[in-house]
Amino acid sequence: MENTYPNEEFHLGRLIKAELERQGRSAAWLSRQVHCTPENIYKTFRQQWVTLPRLFMISEALDHDFFRDCSDYLLAAKAK
């Protein structure tokens, strides 16, 4: 049976952090947008995967489709 889980290369938390930095915004700003503490945002940066509701809120706040990033990665991993 083929392993359907992606390997360790993809890390959603790091992508979120990179996009936040690219936009010149802070973790405090993002925490206000998604109604949580800055500490929770820093925890998110360390997580390989993020819950769907949290990812949706972050995607809206940063105006970035992280769901597309996940999909693109899964398609690329499947093509290997």
Distance bins in CASP14 RR format, pairs under 12 A and 6 or more apart:
PFRMAT RR
TARGET T0000
AUTHOR 0000-0000-0000
RMODE 2
METHOD distances of the structure
MODEL  1
2 77 0 0 0 0 0 1 0 0 0 0 0
2 78 0 0 0 0 1 0 0 0 0 0 0
2 80 0 0 0 0 0 1 0 0 0 0 0
3 77 0 0 0 0 1 0 0 0 0 0 0
3 78 0 0 0 0 0 1 0 0 0 0 0
3 80 0 0 0 0 0 1 0 0 0 0 0
4 74 0 0 0 0 1 0 0 0 0 0 0
4 77 0 0 0 0 1 0 0 0 0 0 0
4 78 0 0 0 0 1 0 0 0 0 0 0
5 48 0 0 0 0 0 1 0 0 0 0 0
5 49 0 0 0 0 0 1 0 0 0 0 0
5 73 0 0 0 0 0 1 0 0 0 0 0
5 74 0 0 0 0 1 0 0 0 0 0 0
5 77 0 0 0 0 1 0 0 0 0 0 0
5 78 0 0 0 0 0 1 0 0 0 0 0
6 12 0 0 0 0 0 1 0 0 0 0 0
6 48 0 0 0 0 1 0 0 0 0 0 0
6 49 0 0 0 0 1 0 0 0 0 0 0
6 69 0 0 0 0 0 1 0 0 0 0 0
6 70 0 0 0 0 1 0 0 0 0 0 0
6 71 0 0 0 0 0 1 0 0 0 0 0
6 72 0 0 0 0 0 1 0 0 0 0 0
6 73 1 0 0 1 0 0 0 0 0 0 0
6 74 1 0 0 1 0 0 0 0 0 0 0
6 75 0 0 0 0 0 1 0 0 0 0 0
6 76 0 0 0 0 1 0 0 0 0 0 0
6 77 1 0 1 0 0 0 0 0 0 0 0
6 78 0 0 0 0 1 0 0 0 0 0 0
6 80 0 0 0 0 0 1 0 0 0 0 0
7 48 0 0 0 0 0 1 0 0 0 0 0
7 73 0 0 0 0 1 0 0 0 0 0 0
7 74 0 0 0 0 0 1 0 0 0 0 0
7 76 0 0 0 0 0 1 0 0 0 0 0
7 77 1 0 0 1 0 0 0 0 0 0 0
7 78 0 0 0 0 0 1 0 0 0 0 0
7 80 0 0 0 0 1 0 0 0 0 0 0
8 14 0 0 0 0 0 1 0 0 0 0 0
8 48 1 0 0 1 0 0 0 0 0 0 0
8 49 0 0 0 0 0 1 0 0 0 0 0
8 73 0 0 0 0 0 1 0 0 0 0 0
8 77 0 0 0 0 0 1 0 0 0 0 0
9 15 0 0 0 0 0 1 0 0 0 0 0
9 48 0 0 0 0 1 0 0 0 0 0 0
9 73 0 0 0 0 1 0 0 0 0 0 0
9 74 0 0 0 0 0 1 0 0 0 0 0
9 76 0 0 0 0 1 0 0 0 0 0 0
9 77 0 0 0 0 1 0 0 0 0 0 0
9 80 0 0 0 0 0 1 0 0 0 0 0
10 47 0 0 0 0 0 1 0 0 0 0 0
10 48 1 0 0 1 0 0 0 0 0 0 0
10 49 0 0 0 0 1 0 0 0 0 0 0
10 50 0 0 0 0 0 1 0 0 0 0 0
10 66 0 0 0 0 0 1 0 0 0 0 0
10 69 0 0 0 0 1 0 0 0 0 0 0
10 70 1 0 0 1 0 0 0 0 0 0 0
10 71 0 0 0 0 0 1 0 0 0 0 0
10 72 0 0 0 0 1 0 0 0 0 0 0
10 73 1 0 1 0 0 0 0 0 0 0 0
10 74 0 0 0 0 1 0 0 0 0 0 0
10 75 0 0 0 0 0 1 0 0 0 0 0
10 76 0 0 0 0 1 0 0 0 0 0 0
10 77 1 0 0 1 0 0 0 0 0 0 0
11 17 0 0 0 0 1 0 0 0 0 0 0
11 18 0 0 0 0 1 0 0 0 0 0 0
11 44 0 0 0 0 0 1 0 0 0 0 0
11 45 0 0 0 0 1 0 0 0 0 0 0
11 46 0 0 0 0 1 0 0 0 0 0 0
11 47 0 0 0 0 1 0 0 0 0 0 0
11 48 1 0 1 0 0 0 0 0 0 0 0
11 49 0 0 0 0 1 0 0 0 0 0 0
11 50 0 0 0 0 0 1 0 0 0 0 0
11 66 0 0 0 0 0 1 0 0 0 0 0
11 69 0 0 0 0 0 1 0 0 0 0 0
11 70 0 0 0 0 0 1 0 0 0 0 0
11 73 0 0 0 0 1 0 0 0 0 0 0
12 18 0 0 0 0 0 1 0 0 0 0 0
12 19 0 0 0 0 0 1 0 0 0 0 0
12 44 0 0 0 0 1 0 0 0 0 0 0
12 45 0 0 0 0 1 0 0 0 0 0 0
12 46 0 0 0 0 0 1 0 0 0 0 0
12 47 1 0 0 1 0 0 0 0 0 0 0
12 48 1 0 0 1 0 0 0 0 0 0 0
12 49 1 0 1 0 0 0 0 0 0 0 0
12 50 1 0 1 0 0 0 0 0 0 0 0
12 51 0 0 0 0 0 1 0 0 0 0 0
12 52 0 0 0 0 0 1 0 0 0 0 0
12 54 0 0 0 0 0 1 0 0 0 0 0
12 55 1 0 0 1 0 0 0 0 0 0 0
12 58 0 0 0 0 1 0 0 0 0 0 0
12 59 0 0 0 0 0 1 0 0 0 0 0
12 64 0 0 0 0 0 1 0 0 0 0 0
12 66 1 0 0 1 0 0 0 0 0 0 0
12 67 0 0 0 0 0 1 0 0 0 0 0
12 69 1 0 0 1 0 0 0 0 0 0 0
12 70 1 0 0 1 0 0 0 0 0 0 0
12 71 0 0 0 0 0 1 0 0 0 0 0
12 73 0 0 0 0 1 0 0 0 0 0 0
12 74 0 0 0 0 0 1 0 0 0 0 0
13 19 0 0 0 0 1 0 0 0 0 0 0
13 20 0 0 0 0 1 0 0 0 0 0 0
13 21 0 0 0 0 0 1 0 0 0 0 0
13 27 0 0 0 0 0 1 0 0 0 0 0
13 30 0 0 0 0 0 1 0 0 0 0 0
13 41 0 0 0 0 1 0 0 0 0 0 0
13 42 0 0 0 0 0 1 0 0 0 0 0
13 43 0 0 0 0 1 0 0 0 0 0 0
13 44 1 0 1 0 0 0 0 0 0 0 0
13 45 1 0 1 0 0 0 0 0 0 0 0
13 46 1 0 0 1 0 0 0 0 0 0 0
13 47 1 0 1 0 0 0 0 0 0 0 0
13 48 1 0 0 1 0 0 0 0 0 0 0
13 49 0 0 0 0 1 0 0 0 0 0 0
13 50 1 0 0 1 0 0 0 0 0 0 0
13 51 0 0 0 0 0 1 0 0 0 0 0
13 54 0 0 0 0 0 1 0 0 0 0 0
13 55 0 0 0 0 1 0 0 0 0 0 0
13 58 0 0 0 0 1 0 0 0 0 0 0
13 66 0 0 0 0 1 0 0 0 0 0 0
13 69 0 0 0 0 0 1 0 0 0 0 0
13 70 0 0 0 0 0 1 0 0 0 0 0
14 20 0 0 0 0 0 1 0 0 0 0 0
14 21 0 0 0 0 0 1 0 0 0 0 0
14 44 0 0 0 0 0 1 0 0 0 0 0
14 45 1 0 0 1 0 0 0 0 0 0 0
14 46 0 0 0 0 1 0 0 0 0 0 0
14 47 0 0 0 0 1 0 0 0 0 0 0
14 48 0 0 0 0 1 0 0 0 0 0 0
14 49 0 0 0 0 0 1 0 0 0 0 0
14 50 0 0 0 0 0 1 0 0 0 0 0
14 66 0 0 0 0 0 1 0 0 0 0 0
14 69 0 0 0 0 0 1 0 0 0 0 0
15 21 0 0 0 0 0 1 0 0 0 0 0
15 22 0 0 0 0 0 1 0 0 0 0 0
15 44 0 0 0 0 0 1 0 0 0 0 0
15 45 0 0 0 0 1 0 0 0 0 0 0
15 47 0 0 0 0 0 1 0 0 0 0 0
15 48 0 0 0 0 0 1 0 0 0 0 0
15 49 0 0 0 0 0 1 0 0 0 0 0
15 50 0 0 0 0 1 0 0 0 0 0 0
15 55 0 0 0 0 0 1 0 0 0 0 0
15 58 0 0 0 0 0 1 0 0 0 0 0
15 59 0 0 0 0 0 1 0 0 0 0 0
15 62 0 0 0 0 0 1 0 0 0 0 0
15 64 0 0 0 0 1 0 0 0 0 0 0
15 65 0 0 0 0 0 1 0 0 0 0 0
15 66 1 0 0 1 0 0 0 0 0 0 0
15 67 0 0 0 0 0 1 0 0 0 0 0
15 68 0 0 0 0 0 1 0 0 0 0 0
15 69 1 0 1 0 0 0 0 0 0 0 0
15 70 0 0 0 0 1 0 0 0 0 0 0
15 72 0 0 0 0 0 1 0 0 0 0 0
15 73 0 0 0 0 1 0 0 0 0 0 0
16 22 0 0 0 0 0 1 0 0 0 0 0
16 23 0 0 0 0 0 1 0 0 0 0 0
16 25 0 0 0 0 0 1 0 0 0 0 0
16 27 0 0 0 0 0 1 0 0 0 0 0
16 30 0 0 0 0 1 0 0 0 0 0 0
16 34 0 0 0 0 0 1 0 0 0 0 0
16 41 0 0 0 0 1 0 0 0 0 0 0
16 42 0 0 0 0 0 1 0 0 0 0 0
16 43 0 0 0 0 0 1 0 0 0 0 0
16 44 1 0 0 1 0 0 0 0 0 0 0
16 45 1 0 0 1 0 0 0 0 0 0 0
16 46 0 0 0 0 0 1 0 0 0 0 0
16 47 0 0 0 0 1 0 0 0 0 0 0
16 48 0 0 0 0 0 1 0 0 0 0 0
16 49 0 0 0 0 0 1 0 0 0 0 0
16 50 1 0 0 1 0 0 0 0 0 0 0
16 54 0 0 0 0 1 0 0 0 0 0 0
16 55 0 0 0 0 1 0 0 0 0 0 0
16 57 0 0 0 0 0 1 0 0 0 0 0
16 58 1 0 1 0 0 0 0 0 0 0 0
16 59 0 0 0 0 1 0 0 0 0 0 0
16 61 0 0 0 0 1 0 0 0 0 0 0
16 62 1 0 0 1 0 0 0 0 0 0 0
16 64 0 0 0 0 1 0 0 0 0 0 0
16 66 1 0 0 1 0 0 0 0 0 0 0
16 69 0 0 0 0 1 0 0 0 0 0 0
16 70 0 0 0 0 0 1 0 0 0 0 0
17 23 0 0 0 0 0 1 0 0 0 0 0
17 24 0 0 0 0 0 1 0 0 0 0 0
17 25 0 0 0 0 0 1 0 0 0 0 0
17 26 0 0 0 0 0 1 0 0 0 0 0
17 27 0 0 0 0 1 0 0 0 0 0 0
17 30 0 0 0 0 1 0 0 0 0 0 0
17 41 0 0 0 0 1 0 0 0 0 0 0
17 42 0 0 0 0 1 0 0 0 0 0 0
17 43 0 0 0 0 0 1 0 0 0 0 0
17 44 0 0 0 0 1 0 0 0 0 0 0
17 45 1 0 1 0 0 0 0 0 0 0 0
17 46 0 0 0 0 1 0 0 0 0 0 0
17 47 0 0 0 0 0 1 0 0 0 0 0
17 50 0 0 0 0 0 1 0 0 0 0 0
17 58 0 0 0 0 0 1 0 0 0 0 0
17 62 0 0 0 0 0 1 0 0 0 0 0
17 64 0 0 0 0 0 1 0 0 0 0 0
17 66 0 0 0 0 0 1 0 0 0 0 0
18 24 0 0 0 0 0 1 0 0 0 0 0
18 25 0 0 0 0 0 1 0 0 0 0 0
18 45 0 0 0 0 1 0 0 0 0 0 0
18 62 0 0 0 0 0 1 0 0 0 0 0
18 64 0 0 0 0 0 1 0 0 0 0 0
18 66 0 0 0 0 0 1 0 0 0 0 0
18 69 0 0 0 0 0 1 0 0 0 0 0
19 25 0 0 0 0 1 0 0 0 0 0 0
19 30 0 0 0 0 1 0 0 0 0 0 0
19 44 0 0 0 0 0 1 0 0 0 0 0
19 45 0 0 0 0 0 1 0 0 0 0 0
19 58 0 0 0 0 1 0 0 0 0 0 0
19 59 0 0 0 0 1 0 0 0 0 0 0
19 61 0 0 0 0 0 1 0 0 0 0 0
19 62 1 0 1 0 0 0 0 0 0 0 0
19 63 0 0 0 0 1 0 0 0 0 0 0
19 64 1 0 1 0 0 0 0 0 0 0 0
19 65 0 0 0 0 0 1 0 0 0 0 0
19 66 1 0 0 1 0 0 0 0 0 0 0
19 69 0 0 0 0 1 0 0 0 0 0 0
20 26 1 0 0 1 0 0 0 0 0 0 0
20 27 1 0 0 1 0 0 0 0 0 0 0
20 28 0 0 0 0 0 1 0 0 0 0 0
20 29 0 0 0 0 1 0 0 0 0 0 0
20 30 1 0 1 0 0 0 0 0 0 0 0
20 31 0 0 0 0 0 1 0 0 0 0 0
20 33 0 0 0 0 0 1 0 0 0 0 0
20 34 0 0 0 0 0 1 0 0 0 0 0
20 38 0 0 0 0 0 1 0 0 0 0 0
20 41 0 0 0 0 1 0 0 0 0 0 0
20 42 0 0 0 0 0 1 0 0 0 0 0
20 44 0 0 0 0 1 0 0 0 0 0 0
20 45 0 0 0 0 1 0 0 0 0 0 0
20 58 0 0 0 0 1 0 0 0 0 0 0
20 59 0 0 0 0 0 1 0 0 0 0 0
20 61 0 0 0 0 1 0 0 0 0 0 0
20 62 1 0 0 1 0 0 0 0 0 0 0
20 63 0 0 0 0 0 1 0 0 0 0 0
20 64 0 0 0 0 1 0 0 0 0 0 0
20 66 0 0 0 0 0 1 0 0 0 0 0
21 27 0 0 0 0 1 0 0 0 0 0 0
21 29 0 0 0 0 0 1 0 0 0 0 0
21 30 0 0 0 0 0 1 0 0 0 0 0
21 45 0 0 0 0 0 1 0 0 0 0 0
21 62 0 0 0 0 0 1 0 0 0 0 0
22 62 0 0 0 0 1 0 0 0 0 0 0
22 63 0 0 0 0 0 1 0 0 0 0 0
22 64 0 0 0 0 1 0 0 0 0 0 0
23 29 0 0 0 0 1 0 0 0 0 0 0
23 30 0 0 0 0 1 0 0 0 0 0 0
23 33 0 0 0 0 0 1 0 0 0 0 0
23 58 0 0 0 0 0 1 0 0 0 0 0
23 61 0 0 0 0 1 0 0 0 0 0 0
23 62 1 0 0 1 0 0 0 0 0 0 0
23 63 0 0 0 0 1 0 0 0 0 0 0
23 64 0 0 0 0 1 0 0 0 0 0 0
24 30 0 0 0 0 0 1 0 0 0 0 0
24 62 0 0 0 0 0 1 0 0 0 0 0
25 31 0 0 0 0 0 1 0 0 0 0 0
25 32 0 0 0 0 0 1 0 0 0 0 0
25 33 0 0 0 0 1 0 0 0 0 0 0
25 41 0 0 0 0 0 1 0 0 0 0 0
25 58 0 0 0 0 0 1 0 0 0 0 0
25 61 0 0 0 0 1 0 0 0 0 0 0
25 62 1 0 0 1 0 0 0 0 0 0 0
25 63 0 0 0 0 0 1 0 0 0 0 0
25 64 0 0 0 0 0 1 0 0 0 0 0
26 32 0 0 0 0 1 0 0 0 0 0 0
26 33 0 0 0 0 0 1 0 0 0 0 0
26 38 0 0 0 0 1 0 0 0 0 0 0
26 41 0 0 0 0 1 0 0 0 0 0 0
26 42 0 0 0 0 0 1 0 0 0 0 0
27 33 0 0 0 0 0 1 0 0 0 0 0
27 34 0 0 0 0 0 1 0 0 0 0 0
27 36 0 0 0 0 0 1 0 0 0 0 0
27 37 0 0 0 0 1 0 0 0 0 0 0
27 38 1 0 1 0 0 0 0 0 0 0 0
27 39 0 0 0 0 1 0 0 0 0 0 0
27 40 0 0 0 0 1 0 0 0 0 0 0
27 41 1 0 1 0 0 0 0 0 0 0 0
27 42 1 0 1 0 0 0 0 0 0 0 0
27 43 0 0 0 0 0 1 0 0 0 0 0
27 44 0 0 0 0 1 0 0 0 0 0 0
27 45 1 0 0 1 0 0 0 0 0 0 0
27 46 0 0 0 0 0 1 0 0 0 0 0
27 58 0 0 0 0 0 1 0 0 0 0 0
27 61 0 0 0 0 0 1 0 0 0 0 0
28 34 0 0 0 0 0 1 0 0 0 0 0
28 36 0 0 0 0 0 1 0 0 0 0 0
28 37 0 0 0 0 1 0 0 0 0 0 0
28 38 1 0 1 0 0 0 0 0 0 0 0
28 39 0 0 0 0 0 1 0 0 0 0 0
28 40 0 0 0 0 0 1 0 0 0 0 0
28 41 0 0 0 0 1 0 0 0 0 0 0
28 42 0 0 0 0 0 1 0 0 0 0 0
29 38 0 0 0 0 1 0 0 0 0 0 0
29 41 0 0 0 0 1 0 0 0 0 0 0
29 58 0 0 0 0 0 1 0 0 0 0 0
29 61 0 0 0 0 1 0 0 0 0 0 0
29 62 0 0 0 0 1 0 0 0 0 0 0
30 36 0 0 0 0 1 0 0 0 0 0 0
30 37 0 0 0 0 0 1 0 0 0 0 0
30 38 0 0 0 0 1 0 0 0 0 0 0
30 39 0 0 0 0 0 1 0 0 0 0 0
30 40 0 0 0 0 1 0 0 0 0 0 0
30 41 1 0 1 0 0 0 0 0 0 0 0
30 42 0 0 0 0 0 1 0 0 0 0 0
30 44 0 0 0 0 1 0 0 0 0 0 0
30 45 0 0 0 0 1 0 0 0 0 0 0
30 54 0 0 0 0 0 1 0 0 0 0 0
30 57 0 0 0 0 1 0 0 0 0 0 0
30 58 1 0 0 1 0 0 0 0 0 0 0
30 59 0 0 0 0 0 1 0 0 0 0 0
30 60 0 0 0 0 0 1 0 0 0 0 0
30 61 1 0 0 1 0 0 0 0 0 0 0
30 62 1 0 0 1 0 0 0 0 0 0 0
30 64 0 0 0 0 0 1 0 0 0 0 0
31 37 1 0 1 0 0 0 0 0 0 0 0
31 38 1 0 1 0 0 0 0 0 0 0 0
31 39 0 0 0 0 1 0 0 0 0 0 0
31 40 1 0 0 1 0 0 0 0 0 0 0
31 41 1 0 1 0 0 0 0 0 0 0 0
31 42 0 0 0 0 1 0 0 0 0 0 0
31 43 0 0 0 0 0 1 0 0 0 0 0
31 44 0 0 0 0 1 0 0 0 0 0 0
31 45 0 0 0 0 0 1 0 0 0 0 0
31 54 0 0 0 0 0 1 0 0 0 0 0
31 57 0 0 0 0 0 1 0 0 0 0 0
31 58 0 0 0 0 0 1 0 0 0 0 0
31 61 0 0 0 0 1 0 0 0 0 0 0
32 38 0 0 0 0 1 0 0 0 0 0 0
32 40 0 0 0 0 0 1 0 0 0 0 0
32 41 0 0 0 0 1 0 0 0 0 0 0
32 57 0 0 0 0 0 1 0 0 0 0 0
32 61 0 0 0 0 1 0 0 0 0 0 0
33 41 0 0 0 0 1 0 0 0 0 0 0
33 54 0 0 0 0 0 1 0 0 0 0 0
33 57 1 0 0 1 0 0 0 0 0 0 0
33 58 0 0 0 0 1 0 0 0 0 0 0
33 59 0 0 0 0 0 1 0 0 0 0 0
33 60 1 0 0 1 0 0 0 0 0 0 0
33 61 1 1 0 0 0 0 0 0 0 0 0
33 62 0 0 0 0 1 0 0 0 0 0 0
33 63 0 0 0 0 0 1 0 0 0 0 0
34 40 0 0 0 0 1 0 0 0 0 0 0
34 41 1 0 0 1 0 0 0 0 0 0 0
34 44 0 0 0 0 1 0 0 0 0 0 0
34 50 0 0 0 0 0 1 0 0 0 0 0
34 51 0 0 0 0 0 1 0 0 0 0 0
34 53 0 0 0 0 1 0 0 0 0 0 0
34 54 1 0 0 1 0 0 0 0 0 0 0
34 55 0 0 0 0 1 0 0 0 0 0 0
34 56 0 0 0 0 1 0 0 0 0 0 0
34 57 1 0 1 0 0 0 0 0 0 0 0
34 58 1 0 1 0 0 0 0 0 0 0 0
34 59 0 0 0 0 0 1 0 0 0 0 0
34 60 0 0 0 0 1 0 0 0 0 0 0
34 61 1 0 1 0 0 0 0 0 0 0 0
34 62 0 0 0 0 1 0 0 0 0 0 0
35 41 0 0 0 0 0 1 0 0 0 0 0
35 53 0 0 0 0 0 1 0 0 0 0 0
35 54 0 0 0 0 0 1 0 0 0 0 0
35 57 1 0 0 1 0 0 0 0 0 0 0
35 58 0 0 0 0 0 1 0 0 0 0 0
35 60 0 0 0 0 0 1 0 0 0 0 0
35 61 0 0 0 0 0 1 0 0 0 0 0
36 42 0 0 0 0 0 1 0 0 0 0 0
36 43 0 0 0 0 1 0 0 0 0 0 0
36 44 0 0 0 0 1 0 0 0 0 0 0
36 50 0 0 0 0 0 1 0 0 0 0 0
36 51 0 0 0 0 0 1 0 0 0 0 0
36 53 0 0 0 0 0 1 0 0 0 0 0
36 54 0 0 0 0 1 0 0 0 0 0 0
36 57 0 0 0 0 1 0 0 0 0 0 0
36 58 0 0 0 0 0 1 0 0 0 0 0
36 61 0 0 0 0 0 1 0 0 0 0 0
37 43 0 0 0 0 1 0 0 0 0 0 0
37 44 0 0 0 0 0 1 0 0 0 0 0
38 44 0 0 0 0 0 1 0 0 0 0 0
38 45 0 0 0 0 0 1 0 0 0 0 0
39 45 0 0 0 0 0 1 0 0 0 0 0
39 46 0 0 0 0 0 1 0 0 0 0 0
40 46 0 0 0 0 0 1 0 0 0 0 0
40 47 0 0 0 0 0 1 0 0 0 0 0
40 50 0 0 0 0 0 1 0 0 0 0 0
40 51 0 0 0 0 0 1 0 0 0 0 0
40 54 0 0 0 0 1 0 0 0 0 0 0
40 57 0 0 0 0 0 1 0 0 0 0 0
40 58 0 0 0 0 0 1 0 0 0 0 0
41 47 0 0 0 0 0 1 0 0 0 0 0
41 50 0 0 0 0 0 1 0 0 0 0 0
41 54 0 0 0 0 1 0 0 0 0 0 0
41 57 0 0 0 0 0 1 0 0 0 0 0
41 58 0 0 0 0 1 0 0 0 0 0 0
41 61 0 0 0 0 0 1 0 0 0 0 0
41 62 0 0 0 0 0 1 0 0 0 0 0
43 50 0 0 0 0 1 0 0 0 0 0 0
43 51 0 0 0 0 0 1 0 0 0 0 0
43 54 0 0 0 0 0 1 0 0 0 0 0
44 50 1 0 1 0 0 0 0 0 0 0 0
44 51 0 0 0 0 1 0 0 0 0 0 0
44 54 1 0 0 1 0 0 0 0 0 0 0
44 55 0 0 0 0 1 0 0 0 0 0 0
44 57 0 0 0 0 0 1 0 0 0 0 0
44 58 1 0 0 1 0 0 0 0 0 0 0
44 61 0 0 0 0 0 1 0 0 0 0 0
44 62 0 0 0 0 0 1 0 0 0 0 0
44 66 0 0 0 0 0 1 0 0 0 0 0
45 58 0 0 0 0 0 1 0 0 0 0 0
47 54 0 0 0 0 1 0 0 0 0 0 0
47 55 0 0 0 0 0 1 0 0 0 0 0
47 58 0 0 0 0 0 1 0 0 0 0 0
48 70 0 0 0 0 0 1 0 0 0 0 0
48 73 0 0 0 0 0 1 0 0 0 0 0
49 55 0 0 0 0 1 0 0 0 0 0 0
49 66 0 0 0 0 0 1 0 0 0 0 0
49 69 0 0 0 0 0 1 0 0 0 0 0
49 70 0 0 0 0 1 0 0 0 0 0 0
49 73 0 0 0 0 0 1 0 0 0 0 0
49 74 0 0 0 0 0 1 0 0 0 0 0
50 56 0 0 0 0 1 0 0 0 0 0 0
50 57 0 0 0 0 1 0 0 0 0 0 0
50 58 1 0 0 1 0 0 0 0 0 0 0
50 59 0 0 0 0 1 0 0 0 0 0 0
50 66 1 0 0 1 0 0 0 0 0 0 0
50 67 0 0 0 0 0 1 0 0 0 0 0
50 69 0 0 0 0 0 1 0 0 0 0 0
50 70 0 0 0 0 1 0 0 0 0 0 0
51 57 0 0 0 0 1 0 0 0 0 0 0
51 58 0 0 0 0 0 1 0 0 0 0 0
51 66 0 0 0 0 0 1 0 0 0 0 0
52 58 0 0 0 0 0 1 0 0 0 0 0
52 59 0 0 0 0 0 1 0 0 0 0 0
52 66 0 0 0 0 0 1 0 0 0 0 0
52 67 0 0 0 0 1 0 0 0 0 0 0
52 70 0 0 0 0 0 1 0 0 0 0 0
53 59 0 0 0 0 0 1 0 0 0 0 0
53 60 0 0 0 0 0 1 0 0 0 0 0
54 60 0 0 0 0 0 1 0 0 0 0 0
54 61 0 0 0 0 0 1 0 0 0 0 0
54 66 0 0 0 0 0 1 0 0 0 0 0
55 61 0 0 0 0 0 1 0 0 0 0 0
55 62 0 0 0 0 0 1 0 0 0 0 0
55 64 0 0 0 0 0 1 0 0 0 0 0
55 65 0 0 0 0 0 1 0 0 0 0 0
55 66 1 0 1 0 0 0 0 0 0 0 0
55 67 1 0 0 1 0 0 0 0 0 0 0
55 68 0 0 0 0 0 1 0 0 0 0 0
55 69 0 0 0 0 1 0 0 0 0 0 0
55 70 0 0 0 0 1 0 0 0 0 0 0
56 62 0 0 0 0 0 1 0 0 0 0 0
56 64 0 0 0 0 0 1 0 0 0 0 0
56 65 0 0 0 0 0 1 0 0 0 0 0
56 66 0 0 0 0 1 0 0 0 0 0 0
56 67 0 0 0 0 1 0 0 0 0 0 0
57 64 0 0 0 0 0 1 0 0 0 0 0
57 66 0 0 0 0 0 1 0 0 0 0 0
58 64 0 0 0 0 1 0 0 0 0 0 0
58 65 0 0 0 0 0 1 0 0 0 0 0
58 66 1 0 0 1 0 0 0 0 0 0 0
58 67 0 0 0 0 0 1 0 0 0 0 0
58 69 0 0 0 0 0 1 0 0 0 0 0
59 65 1 0 1 0 0 0 0 0 0 0 0
59 66 1 0 1 0 0 0 0 0 0 0 0
59 67 1 0 0 1 0 0 0 0 0 0 0
59 68 0 0 0 0 1 0 0 0 0 0 0
59 69 0 0 0 0 1 0 0 0 0 0 0
59 70 0 0 0 0 0 1 0 0 0 0 0
60 66 0 0 0 0 0 1 0 0 0 0 0
60 67 0 0 0 0 0 1 0 0 0 0 0
62 69 0 0 0 0 0 1 0 0 0 0 0
64 70 0 0 0 0 0 1 0 0 0 0 0
65 71 0 0 0 0 1 0 0 0 0 0 0
65 72 0 0 0 0 1 0 0 0 0 0 0
66 72 0 0 0 0 0 1 0 0 0 0 0
66 73 0 0 0 0 0 1 0 0 0 0 0
67 73 0 0 0 0 0 1 0 0 0 0 0
67 74 0 0 0 0 0 1 0 0 0 0 0
68 74 0 0 0 0 0 1 0 0 0 0 0
68 75 0 0 0 0 0 1 0 0 0 0 0
69 75 0 0 0 0 0 1 0 0 0 0 0
69 76 0 0 0 0 0 1 0 0 0 0 0
70 76 0 0 0 0 0 1 0 0 0 0 0
70 77 0 0 0 0 0 1 0 0 0 0 0
71 77 0 0 0 0 0 1 0 0 0 0 0
71 78 0 0 0 0 0 1 0 0 0 0 0
72 78 0 0 0 0 0 1 0 0 0 0 0
72 79 0 0 0 0 0 1 0 0 0 0 0
73 79 0 0 0 0 0 1 0 0 0 0 0
73 80 0 0 0 0 0 1 0 0 0 0 0
74 80 0 0 0 0 0 1 0 0 0 0 0
END
